[in-house]
Amino acid sequence: MPTPDPVVCGPGFTPRDTSKIPSSELTRGERMIRFIETHCVVPEGDLVGQLVELDIYQKRFILDVYDNPEMTDTAILSIARKNAKTATIAFLVIGHIIGPEAIQNSRIVSGALSRDQASEVYNYASKSIQMSPTLCDLVTLTPSSRMIHGTIMNVTYQAISADGKTAHGKSPIVAILDEVGQIKGPNSSFVDAITTAQGAYRNPLLFYISTQAAEDGDFFSIQIDDARDYQPKKTVCHVYTADPKAKLTSVRAWKAANPALGKFRSREDMEKQAKKAERMPTFENTFRNLNLNQRVTTHSPFVSKSVWEGCGKEPKPLSEAVRLWGGLDLSGRLDLTSLVILAEFKTGPLGVFPYFWAPAIGLKDRAKQDRQPYDIWAKQGWLMTTPGKSVNYEHVLEYIDEVILPSTDAPLASIAFDRWRIDILEKDAEDMGISLPLVPFGQGFKDMGPAIEIMEEKLLNRGLAHSGNPILTMCAANAVAVYDPAGNRKLDKNKATGRIDGVVALAMALGAKDKEPEKKRERTYQVLTLGAK
């Protein structure tokens, strides 16, 4: 899935000066901006004690949220770290406690995954209020429970955390969730508890403010992609991110992901971090995720995201292939069954055609357990499901025999397989009268080592075209290579951060192709060429 286009506050966007407009003529968003800049005080840092002066990106976000004619119900803001994210949340909180957005007898919350992060928002908001001569007498503070009570409209605010068991029982009309990019997988019981509780109100407002998540299948990524792809009228989504192809030291890339660069975000620190990432490749992913706000996992996978995406173009159709190889990873009846067909064409990169199966029953439970959107992928057609509680290998065999092979005249040279559980598949094939060129492929360093080297070489030189299949991409992102004392490598499922079945199947297919005698392949091409004429 491509990274969303960033929101750019260019020369064409100039907010009105709210200080020079009569109150009766201000929009809802402008009233919030005026309140913050008139009453809120910077509680810490170089500007401590001064009235807040919002950055242009903050003003644009506020205006888009509160002046939306459709009445915003979900607001998403994604920026790199150290761009006054906590301050932005705190000012919005204050505006809903004792500002123009305060609603009589209402409850609002800000939430984070950890108690420490939740406390950051409370501490910033409470200190800002205490330092403001016009606001300090309008609230009561309860630091022990991180609560602020607005006395004018009887509004109660509390900072809550996922590890504190405080989300349940609340009915907030406004919820501002911090660092949801840290949520792994497509679901979060913490978020569910808050959003479900908001159902008590007719027009609730939910904010997601965070740096980007690491993977496309993570919760925050799904929210952003849904907003980008479907553009619901009640959703406002601002994402500031660097171009995926940008160099680490590109000032333009820094500015794209850090709208407050040079103001809240230190340019000197950004340069220091970028140079560190250039010197230390193991730090690059962390820098890209936190400082360039890119979807990059912070662990060290077998293949980097940029290299994998470099092979993401669509392959030629199978009907144009001259020869096929396969890799099959059964993975157990309760898990993903993965088949990768590798297609060679007369010209161009090798085509990668991945297929995945999972049992239909319990799919949502497995999605929650693996923290991957299997149910969504099934609806989108990326994942095939088989009836019952386990993968039925007959469906896999039937798909190969009736769908894949009839789509091309190219011969299937071999399907490399892991010996584990292959006896069941062979028995099913025999019962169905299906004959496939199955060949065993070891999973140890001896067989997988050369296959890993071939896959690495093909990826680095863009010798593969995998079309960006999301499940195969997930597997590639999770794959971690381990070494033996001789320096040979293999993909280790025990070291992986998630399922890697698809990329294991790809490695086996590449290994099977490499093991085939070259002379035999040349003779085959001569026959195919003569036949074509």
Helices and strands as residue ranges (DSSP letters): G 18-20, G 23-25, H 28-39, H 56-66, E 74-78, H 85-97, E 107-112, H 115-130, G 136-138, E 139-142, G 143-145, E 147-150, E 155-161, G 162-164, E 174-178, G 180-182, H 189-197, G 198-200, E 205-210, H 219-230, E 235-239, H 251-257, H 267-279, H 281-290, H 305-309, G 318-320, E 323-329, E 337-344, E 350-359, H 363-370, H 374-380, E 384-386, H 393-399, I 400-404, G 405-407, E 412-417, H 422-432, E 438-440, H 445-460, E 464-465, H 470-478, E 481-483, E 489-491, H 501-515, H 518-532
